[in-house]
Structure formats: structure tokens, C-alpha cells
Amino acid sequence: MRTVMLLVFMALCHLAWISDVSGASADGALQLNETIQSYDANRYLDILEDRDGTLTISDMGKPEIAERFAHNDGRIPGYGYTKSVYWAKLELDNRTFQRQWLLNIDQPPMDKIDMYVSDGSGQWLFKRTGDAYPFAEREVRNPDFSFYLDIGPDETKTVFLRFETEGAMIFPVKLATPVKHAEQQKAMDLLMGASFGILVVMSVYNTILAFLLRSRTYAYYVFINAIAALLYASLNGMAYQYLWPEAVWWNNRAIVFFICLAHIAALLFSRNFLKLDRYFPNIHRLFTWFILIELANIAVLFANYSAGLRLAACMLVLIDLTIVGVGVASLWKGFMPARFFMAGWGVFMIGSVLTLLADAGMLPQIFHIRYASQVGSVFEAIVLSLGLAARIQSMRVEKEQAEAMLIQSKQQAESDFLTGLYSRRYIVGQFEALQSFPDSRSFSLLLMDIDFFKRINDTYGHETGDSILKQFAAIIRGSLPEKGIAARFGGEEFVILLPDCDMRSAYGVAERLLDSVRKYPFRAGEISIPCSASIGVAEWKGSELESFESCVRRADYALYEAKKIGRDRVCVAARQKRSMAEDAVALPSE
């Protein structure tokens, strides 16, 4: 936001500075001298508005028509979107030995430009150009419009220019020698090439990322850059020169067509990048309506260019302001990638609004403003690429947090919250996993029960009982073999799984465990509480088909036997003799 505010401040300072950028206006003829090879002819123009477009070159000599010409104030003539035809008069006085000059109008979207040059005998030399004619008819094959002028030394000539267009009425007029014009055109081509090169490189790079990451957001970003490149190529006349030089009808509508597509691309990208369906569902639906309006505007454009152009200009302001507002709201909600979105889109919006206001005749036509939108688009492409990287990083962090929560939830599901040992669910899964090994060997299961635990709860309270359970869990953890797995089976029962352990080894583990219990000083605060436990041992053979419930049942019968003959001891279960259908038989209780 600080970046955007700084750019707004710079734009305002820039507007304050441009009021005098053109220099003072001059009266009379433009004098060509040997020291200057390029001239800004705008300050020497006299301009006439022909509202109904009926005036001809023969009318220019009439006194009443001549009186209607007004001297230009020195800035680039700009009259916004108008149906009027404009005439410009330029007097040239050649004080050089240079005979050949180029009269240049750098406004590629201009539909028709007619030039009339006096030949000294009362006749007019006529030439025409504009994007309403095939590109091959241009006298100079450049994206802008140029006419050759032949003016002898110490010769004066009068030039009339007639401008007609359905777009913005802007006609910057310059005069230069062919060599100087070529140098200026080369510099402009380098600048345009750099901007288009950045858009192409960013598009190719992010296209690869879109395929690798299968990301719709990256695809929308590439869509924005591709449409932006085509839009500015159309605005600058390069598309007409290189892509469709004979398609006059299409070229006249290409700019507005790509403006509509650019809006659609921006809306798709914005609602996906800012996750509007999650945070702002109503704005998400509004963006869908905007997209439908732009699609309808494309249909209007093909039927009526002027109506389509005006609707596109209105939608540009509305869409830009809405997107900026949503970006601010997303940033307010703490969505950090919105910082990059606001920086990139904010600069582009400022540039687009400046260019639009200049086209509408509300701001002067100077280089900084005319190309502000294109510069903003390049800046936006770079910053949004960084924003996508930040968003991917944000998604990665969110994914890691989700995975961590999943692991935590899994651990909570697989562990007992009181003792920290595994849960019954986990031990069942481990039992079945050991059975599934192709080379499964024997393993054993210990079922341990705390003797007279109900009496402890009744005498000392459940809080003390919980403390005793935790102490038993600590003893079990300390007595486990390397591969042993211990779980709280429920209440005061614990189950221990001993992989690769036969009956004899399991019996030894159980005896050592009971010996640790006998030696452990069980306490609850300052009170010493004598405790003991009984253990039943069951062995599972690799060749046997036995369920977990059946194995536990055998261990439980052994545990019941240990309690029956005196408690505080280990008993071993008999080999499996029961069928799988008997697993649901009720177990004996304490």
C-alpha cells in the first residue's frame, strides 16, 4: 500500500509538472533551419472543427472558413471521443538545403488522414493514409503515419491535414528529416521491443509453471500477458504492420476487442488469485456479471464500433476500481499475497486511467501519459509474477500446516490422551500388519491388568487413579524391548505387542515387567499406594489364521487365570483351539 500511495503521489506531481511541458506556443510559419533536424509542429498548427464533416479542401480558401481556424496552444491536439472531423493548417518555411522531410502523425488508431500540400500554382497535392486503408498503401511502412514532403530551399508551403476517426481524436504532428525520423523510430522500436519482450518472457516462463503446477491462476496470468501484448501491439500499430496488414475491418475493432478480453482475463485472474469465492462470494458473483457484460460488449463492438468503444471505456474505470477495492479488502483481511496484487494492479490502474483521460481529452497528450498504461502493464506483469510466487509459498505453508494438523490428529487418534501410550485402534492395526508380512514369524501379546484398581478409585478418588495409570504407563515404556509396542486397551488394561518374540521370550518380558511394578514406589501426593498387576500371555504362530480378537481372548483367559490363582503373576494362554466364529463370545470379567 505504501508503494501504491507513493506512485499516486508521483502521478499527481507529474500532472502538476506537465502543464508547461510543451513550451510556449508560436505564431506564424514553422521555420526549418540547418541546426535542427526534428520539430514539434503542434505549436504551429491552426485547427478547425468540422462538426458535420462536409468541408473540403476547396473550402479552406474561403475567408469565413479561414476565420474559424484557432491557433493550437502548443500541446498535442486531443479532443477525446468525438464524431467531428478536424482540419489542421501548417505553414512551412524552409531555410535549409534539405529538400525532403517527413511529416509524421504518431497516432496508429487514427482511421483517416488526408494531406493537401500547395504546389505554388493554386493546385493541391493530395495524399491519404490511416488504418482504414490496407497497410501496403502507406507511403512509409511504419506503425505510425508519415508523409514525404518536398520543400525547396527558401520555399514556403502550406499543408492542410484532415483527421477523421471513430476512436480518440488525437493527432500529434512532427516534422523531421528522413534520417532523424529513422533514428527516432529505431529508439521507439527498441523501447517497444523491450516491453513486449518482458511480456513474452514472463508468459513463457509462467506457462511452464502452469503446466508443472497445474495451476489455473498461472494460466489466467499468462492469459493476461498474452492479451496485453496483443492489445498494445494493436494500439501501437505493430499488429497491423506484422500480423494482419490487409484486415482493415478487423484492425479497426481489434483494440476494443482486446480491451474486452483484457478485462475478462483480469477478472478471472483476480477472483482466483484473491480467492473471492472463499472470502467475498458476492464480489465473486459480481465479477461473473462483469465477464458476461464484456462478452456482450464484444457482440456490440462488431455491430457498432463507437458504442462498443464507449462501453469498454466505462467498464475499464468500473472494473479497475472494483478490483482495486477488492485488493484492499483482501489485504485488510490479512491475505499477504494481496500486497503484490495491489502494487502491480495499482500501478497499472494509474497508468490506464491516465491514458484513458488523455484519450478523452482531459489530460495533455505527452509521452509519459500516452504510454503510461503500457508501462504499467509491464510493471504489473513483473510484480504479479512475484505475487504468484508469494501465493505459492503461502499455499505451501498452508499445506504444511494442514499436514501437521493431520499428523497431529492421527497421533491423537492413535494414542491415549491420558497415558500417552498407543490406542486400541493402533495396536489392532499393528497386529494385522504383522500378520500380513509374507514371511511372518511368531509374535506374542501381553495383556496386563492392574490388580484391584476399582478399590484404588473408590478409596483415593479418580484423580489418584489417573495418576496410577500414568505411572504404570511410565513403567511399561521403561520395560519395553526395542520392537515392543504398548497401548492402553481400556480402563486399567494395557496390551503389549512383541514382534519376533516366542512364548518363552514373552514370558521373560512379562516377568521383568511385573518385577519393575513390584519395585516401583507408587505415590499420590504424599501417600504411598501399593500396587500390583497380572499378565496373560498369548503367542501367535505364523502358520495360524487367527484374528486379533481371538488372540486377545486367549490372553484374557490367561489373565483371568492369573487373577484366579492369586494375582501379581504371569499366566500363559493355551494354543489356539477356537474357531473364528467363536470370536464374539463374551469374555470373563474380573
SULDAKA-V223555 format. One record per backbone hydrogen bond with DSSP energy under -1.0 kcal/mol. CO is the residue of the C=O (numbers start at 1). NH is the residue of the N-H. E is the energy in kcal/mol with one decimal. If there is no record, write none. Layout:
BEGIN
((CO | NH | E) (CO | NH | E))
END
This chain:
BEGIN
((1 | 5 | -2.7) (2 | 6 | -2.3) (3 | 7 | -2.2) (4 | 8 | -2.4) (5 | 9 | -2.3) (6 | 10 | -2.4) (7 | 11 | -2.4) (8 | 12 | -2.3) (9 | 13 | -2.4) (10 | 14 | -2.4) (11 | 15 | -2.3) (12 | 16 | -2.0) (13 | 17 | -1.5) (14 | 18 | -1.9) (17 | 20 | -1.1) (18 | 21 | -1.4) (30 | 93 | -2.8) (32 | 95 | -2.5) (37 | 177 | -2.0) (39 | 175 | -2.3) (41 | 44 | -1.6) (42 | 45 | -1.3) (43 | 26 | -1.1) (45 | 72 | -2.9) (46 | 89 | -3.0) (47 | 70 | -2.8) (48 | 87 | -2.9) (50 | 85 | -2.7) (56 | 59 | -1.2) (59 | 62 | -1.4) (62 | 66 | -2.6) (63 | 67 | -2.0) (65 | 68 | -1.2) (66 | 69 | -1.1) (70 | 47 | -3.4) (77 | 171 | -1.8) (80 | 169 | -3.2) (85 | 50 | -3.9) (86 | 163 | -3.2) (87 | 48 | -2.7) (88 | 161 | -2.8) (89 | 46 | -1.9) (90 | 159 | -2.9) (91 | 30 | -3.3) (92 | 157 | -2.1) (93 | 32 | -3.0) (94 | 154 | -1.9) (99 | 151 | -2.9) (101 | 149 | -3.0) (102 | 176 | -1.9) (103 | 147 | -2.4) (104 | 174 | -2.6) (105 | 107 | -1.7) (105 | 145 | -1.9) (107 | 110 | -2.3) (110 | 131 | -2.5) (111 | 132 | -2.1) (112 | 164 | -2.1) (113 | 129 | -2.1) (114 | 162 | -2.7) (115 | 127 | -2.3) (116 | 160 | -2.9) (117 | 125 | -3.4) (123 | 119 | -2.0) (125 | 117 | -2.2) (127 | 115 | -3.3) (129 | 113 | -2.7) (130 | 133 | -1.3) (134 | 137 | -1.6) (135 | 138 | -1.8) (140 | 142 | -2.2) (145 | 105 | -3.2) (147 | 103 | -2.9) (149 | 101 | -2.5) (152 | 155 | -1.7) (155 | 94 | -2.7) (157 | 92 | -3.0) (158 | 118 | -2.0) (159 | 90 | -2.8) (160 | 116 | -2.8) (161 | 88 | -2.7) (162 | 114 | -2.3) (163 | 86 | -2.0) (164 | 112 | -2.6) (168 | 170 | -1.4) (169 | 79 | -2.8) (172 | 106 | -1.1) (173 | 41 | -1.3) (174 | 104 | -2.9) (175 | 39 | -3.6) (176 | 102 | -3.2) (177 | 181 | -2.9) (178 | 182 | -2.1) (179 | 183 | -2.1) (180 | 184 | -2.5) (181 | 185 | -2.6) (182 | 186 | -2.3) (183 | 187 | -2.1) (184 | 188 | -2.1) (185 | 189 | -2.7) (186 | 190 | -2.2) (187 | 191 | -2.0) (188 | 192 | -2.9) (189 | 193 | -2.9) (190 | 194 | -2.2) (191 | 195 | -2.0) (192 | 196 | -2.9) (193 | 197 | -2.5) (194 | 198 | -2.2) (195 | 199 | -1.9) (196 | 200 | -2.6) (197 | 201 | -2.9) (198 | 202 | -2.7) (199 | 203 | -2.0) (200 | 204 | -2.8) (201 | 205 | -2.6) (202 | 206 | -2.2) (203 | 207 | -1.9) (204 | 208 | -1.9) (205 | 209 | -1.7) (206 | 210 | -2.2) (207 | 211 | -1.9) (208 | 212 | -2.5) (209 | 213 | -3.2) (210 | 215 | -1.1) (215 | 219 | -1.4) (216 | 220 | -2.4) (217 | 221 | -2.1) (218 | 222 | -2.4) (219 | 223 | -2.1) (220 | 224 | -2.3) (221 | 225 | -2.2) (222 | 226 | -2.7) (223 | 227 | -2.4) (224 | 228 | -2.6) (225 | 229 | -2.4) (226 | 230 | -2.0) (227 | 231 | -2.8) (228 | 232 | -2.6) (229 | 233 | -1.9) (230 | 234 | -1.8) (231 | 235 | -2.5) (232 | 236 | -2.2) (233 | 239 | -2.3) (237 | 241 | -1.5) (238 | 242 | -2.4) (239 | 243 | -2.6) (239 | 244 | -2.0) (245 | 135 | -2.5) (246 | 248 | -1.7) (247 | 251 | -2.5) (248 | 252 | -1.9) (250 | 253 | -1.3) (250 | 254 | -1.4) (253 | 257 | -2.2) (254 | 258 | -2.7) (255 | 259 | -1.8) (256 | 260 | -2.3) (257 | 261 | -2.1) (258 | 262 | -2.5) (259 | 263 | -2.2) (260 | 264 | -2.2) (261 | 265 | -2.8) (262 | 266 | -2.5) (263 | 267 | -2.5) (264 | 268 | -2.5) (265 | 269 | -2.6) (266 | 270 | -2.7) (267 | 271 | -2.3) (268 | 272 | -1.4) (269 | 273 | -3.5) (270 | 274 | -2.6) (271 | 276 | -2.0) (275 | 278 | -1.2) (275 | 279 | -2.3) (276 | 280 | -1.6) (280 | 284 | -2.2) (281 | 285 | -1.9) (282 | 286 | -2.1) (283 | 287 | -2.7) (284 | 288 | -1.3) (285 | 289 | -1.8) (286 | 290 | -2.3) (287 | 291 | -2.3) (288 | 292 | -2.0) (289 | 293 | -2.4) (290 | 294 | -2.3) (291 | 295 | -2.1) (292 | 296 | -2.2) (293 | 297 | -2.3) (294 | 298 | -1.5) (295 | 299 | -1.2) (296 | 300 | -2.1) (297 | 301 | -2.8) (298 | 302 | -1.6) (299 | 303 | -1.0) (300 | 304 | -3.5) (304 | 308 | -2.3) (305 | 309 | -2.6) (306 | 310 | -2.3) (307 | 311 | -2.3) (308 | 312 | -2.2) (309 | 313 | -2.1) (310 | 314 | -2.2) (311 | 315 | -2.6) (312 | 316 | -1.9) (313 | 317 | -1.5) (314 | 318 | -2.1) (315 | 319 | -3.3) (316 | 320 | -2.4) (317 | 321 | -2.3) (318 | 322 | -2.1) (319 | 323 | -2.7) (320 | 324 | -2.4) (321 | 325 | -2.4) (322 | 326 | -2.4) (323 | 327 | -2.3) (324 | 328 | -2.4) (325 | 329 | -2.2) (326 | 330 | -2.6) (327 | 331 | -2.2) (328 | 332 | -2.3) (329 | 333 | -1.6) (330 | 335 | -2.3) (331 | 334 | -1.3) (334 | 336 | -1.2) (335 | 338 | -1.8) (336 | 339 | -2.3) (337 | 341 | -1.6) (338 | 342 | -2.9) (339 | 343 | -2.2) (340 | 344 | -2.7) (341 | 345 | -2.8) (342 | 346 | -2.2) (343 | 347 | -1.8) (344 | 348 | -2.0) (345 | 349 | -2.7) (346 | 350 | -2.3) (347 | 351 | -2.5) (348 | 352 | -2.8) (349 | 353 | -2.8) (350 | 354 | -2.4) (351 | 355 | -2.3) (352 | 356 | -2.7) (353 | 357 | -2.7) (354 | 358 | -2.0) (355 | 359 | -2.5) (356 | 360 | -2.0) (357 | 362 | -2.6) (357 | 363 | -1.0) (358 | 361 | -1.3) (364 | 366 | -1.1) (366 | 370 | -3.0) (367 | 371 | -2.0) (369 | 372 | -1.2) (371 | 375 | -2.4) (372 | 376 | -2.6) (373 | 377 | -2.0) (374 | 378 | -2.0) (375 | 379 | -2.4) (376 | 380 | -2.6) (377 | 381 | -2.3) (378 | 382 | -1.9) (379 | 383 | -2.6) (380 | 384 | -3.1) (381 | 385 | -1.3) (382 | 386 | -1.6) (383 | 387 | -2.3) (384 | 388 | -2.6) (385 | 389 | -1.9) (386 | 390 | -2.4) (387 | 391 | -2.6) (388 | 392 | -2.7) (389 | 393 | -2.2) (390 | 394 | -2.6) (391 | 395 | -2.9) (392 | 396 | -2.4) (393 | 397 | -2.4) (394 | 398 | -2.6) (395 | 399 | -2.6) (396 | 400 | -2.7) (397 | 401 | -2.7) (398 | 402 | -2.5) (399 | 403 | -2.9) (400 | 404 | -2.6) (401 | 405 | -2.5) (402 | 406 | -2.5) (403 | 407 | -2.8) (404 | 408 | -2.7) (405 | 409 | -2.8) (406 | 410 | -2.7) (407 | 411 | -2.8) (408 | 412 | -2.7) (409 | 413 | -2.4) (410 | 414 | -1.9) (414 | 423 | -2.9) (416 | 420 | -2.2) (421 | 416 | -3.7) (422 | 488 | -2.2) (423 | 427 | -2.0) (424 | 428 | -2.1) (425 | 429 | -1.9) (426 | 430 | -2.2) (427 | 431 | -2.2) (428 | 432 | -2.3) (429 | 433 | -2.0) (430 | 434 | -2.3) (431 | 435 | -1.7) (432 | 436 | -1.3) (437 | 440 | -1.5) (443 | 540 | -3.4) (444 | 498 | -2.9) (445 | 538 | -2.2) (446 | 496 | -2.7) (447 | 536 | -2.4) (448 | 494 | -3.0) (449 | 534 | -2.4) (450 | 453 | -1.0) (452 | 456 | -1.3) (453 | 457 | -2.1) (454 | 458 | -2.5) (455 | 459 | -2.3) (456 | 460 | -2.8) (457 | 461 | -1.5) (461 | 465 | -1.9) (462 | 466 | -2.6) (463 | 467 | -1.7) (464 | 468 | -2.4) (465 | 469 | -2.2) (466 | 470 | -2.1) (467 | 471 | -2.0) (468 | 472 | -2.5) (469 | 473 | -2.2) (470 | 474 | -2.0) (471 | 475 | -2.0) (472 | 476 | -2.6) (473 | 477 | -2.4) (474 | 478 | -1.9) (475 | 479 | -1.2) (485 | 497 | -3.2) (486 | 422 | -1.8) (487 | 495 | -2.5) (490 | 493 | -2.3) (492 | 450 | -1.4) (493 | 489 | -1.8) (493 | 490 | -1.2) (494 | 448 | -3.3) (495 | 487 | -2.4) (496 | 446 | -3.0) (497 | 485 | -2.3) (498 | 444 | -2.0) (502 | 506 | -2.6) (503 | 507 | -2.5) (504 | 508 | -1.7) (505 | 509 | -2.1) (506 | 510 | -2.4) (507 | 511 | -2.2) (508 | 512 | -2.2) (509 | 513 | -2.1) (510 | 514 | -2.3) (511 | 515 | -2.2) (512 | 516 | -2.0) (513 | 517 | -1.9) (514 | 518 | -2.4) (515 | 519 | -1.6) (516 | 520 | -1.0) (520 | 522 | -1.5) (522 | 529 | -2.4) (524 | 527 | -1.6) (527 | 524 | -2.6) (532 | 451 | -2.1) (534 | 449 | -2.6) (535 | 571 | -2.3) (536 | 447 | -2.7) (537 | 573 | -3.5) (538 | 445 | -2.9) (540 | 443 | -1.8) (541 | 544 | -1.6) (547 | 551 | -2.1) (548 | 552 | -2.7) (549 | 553 | -2.2) (550 | 554 | -2.0) (551 | 555 | -2.2) (552 | 556 | -2.6) (553 | 557 | -2.3) (554 | 558 | -1.9) (555 | 559 | -2.3) (556 | 560 | -2.7) (557 | 561 | -2.0) (558 | 562 | -2.1) (559 | 563 | -2.2) (560 | 564 | -2.1) (561 | 565 | -1.7) (562 | 567 | -2.5) (569 | 535 | -2.2) (571 | 537 | -2.4) (579 | 582 | -1.4) (580 | 583 | -1.3) (582 | 585 | -1.7))
END
